[in-house]
Amino acid sequence: MSGSNSSLVEVKSATFSDIDELSVLYDMYRRELAAYKNAAMLFCCDTSELLVRRLNNPRWSIWVGIVQDAVVGFTMACYRTGHLFAADGSQTDDIKPTGDVSENTIGVIPELFVHPDARRVGIAELMLEQAARWLVDKGCQGVDVMTPPGNRAAKSFFERQDFKARLIVMYREL
């Protein structure tokens, strides 16, 4: 498949009926990321449990990418009110645990995955745009995406979509 054909490529909101297909893709995503240093610590629980929890949470949304009637990808987005660093780089201390949307609401796209056989047909871009529209509707001022260190293909993809690195997050087990 080369080039995108709008009649063959689409994005839709995921539902509980998509759990089985999403679980297979999410497990593929986990295996792909396992090749990157420290990526395993990103995954905290059973795939189905995670998907159900996110589908039930109004601060999260999941989309599936479909090519020729087959689910071939997914992306997830959430939003939070307040964040450690504003878009201009200044630190903010007003993280609000409430569901109120404010000028400090930021979106996060922690996962975006397309099956290797369905890459380069435009589905990732469509899913990213759908997530961005949802985040704008939720009042987000910006969006962060995440990828593990060393995933140059993902970093390059996000840079082509006008994302810029602004923070390196590091982790240490306690």
N, C-alpha and C positions, 0 to 999 in steps of 0.2 A: 504494500500500500504506500503510495507516495502522494503528497499533497492532501489537503482536506476537502472532503465533499460534504456539504452541510446536510444532505439527505441521509448520509451514512454515519455521521458523527454527531453525537448529542451528549448533553449533560443533564442529569435529573437529580432531584433531591432523593437521597437514600431513604428507604423505609425498612421496617422490620422484615419485610419479605426479601430484602436484599442481603440479609445477614450471612447466609451460606456463601454466596459469591464474594461478598466483602471479606469474609474470614479467610477464604483461600488467597485472595489478593493481599490481604494484610500479612498473612504468614509468608508470602513471597517477599513482600517488602521487608519484613524482619530478617529473612535469610539474606537478602541483598545487602542490608545495612550491617549484618554481622561481620562483613569483610573489613569494616572500618573500625579503627581503634576506639575503644570505649563505647561504641554504639549500643552494645547489649544492655547497658544500664538505662537506656531510654525506655525499655519495655517493662512494665510493672506487673502485668497481670494477663490472664487468659484473654485471647483475642475476642471471643464472643462476648465475654463479660464487659470488656472495654467498649465494644461497639454498642451494646445495649445501653450501657451507662451514658455514653455520649448521645445516642439517639433520644434518650429520655431527658436530657438536660437542655433547657431552652437557650442556654448560653453557647451551645454547640450546634453545628450543622455538618452533615456529611453529604457529599455528592458522589455520584458514580458517573464515570465516563463510559459511553457506549459507542462501539464501532460495529456496524453491520449487525445490530441487535444483540451483541455480546458485551457484557460488562467487562471492561478491560482496564479500568483504573478507578481511583478514588482520591478525594481530597477531603480534609477535615478542617474546620475553622472554629475558633471560639473568640470571645472577646472578654476583656476584663477592664474594670474601671480603675484607673490609676496604673502607673507603671514606674519602674525605677528611674528611667531616663526618658525625658520628653524627646520629641522629634528633633528639637534643636540641640540635644545633647545635655541639657541642664538636668540636674537630679531633681526628682519630685518626691516629696514625703507624704503626699496626700492620697495614698492608696486606700480606696474605700471598699470594704468587703460587701457592701450592699449591691443590689442589682441596678442601682441608678446609673443612667448613662450621663456622662459629663464630658467636658472638654478634654479630659484625660483618658478617654476610652480608646483602647488600642486593640486591634485584631491580631490574632496569631493563627498562622497556618503551620501547624507542626508536622503535618504529613501530606505528601502529594506523591502518588505512585501510579505509574502506567506499566502494564505488562510489557516486557521487552519486545515482543512481537508487534505491539501496537504503537510503539514510539515513533515520533516524527510524522504524525498525521494531524497534529494540532489539538489533540484531546487535552493535554496538560494545560495548554494556554486557555482553552475553553473552561476547564474546571477552575483554574486560577481566577479567571474573570468572574465566574459565577460566585465564587467565594468572596471576591472583592466587592461585588454588588451587594451581597448579603451583609457584609461588614459595614458598608456605607449606610445601608438601611438601619443598622443597629447603632449608628451614631459614631462609628470609629473615625478617628482622625488619621490613622495610619495603620499599617499592618507589618508584622514581623513574620518572616518565614524561617524555618529551621532546617538545617542539614548538618550531618556530622562532619568533623574535620576530615579532609581528604577526599570528599565526594566532589571532585572537580566538575563533573558533568552537571550535577544539580546546581552548584554555585554558578556555573556559566549560564545555565538556563535562567536562573533567577536574575542574574545581572542583565540578560537580554530583555527581561521584563521590567527593567528600571529599578530593581532592588539594589541597595548598597549596604555593604557590611558596615555596621555601626557599633557592634559590641561582640566581644568574645565571651561566652559563658563557660565557666570552668566548674568542675565538680570534684568533690572529695567525699568519700564515705566517712561517716562518723560512727 
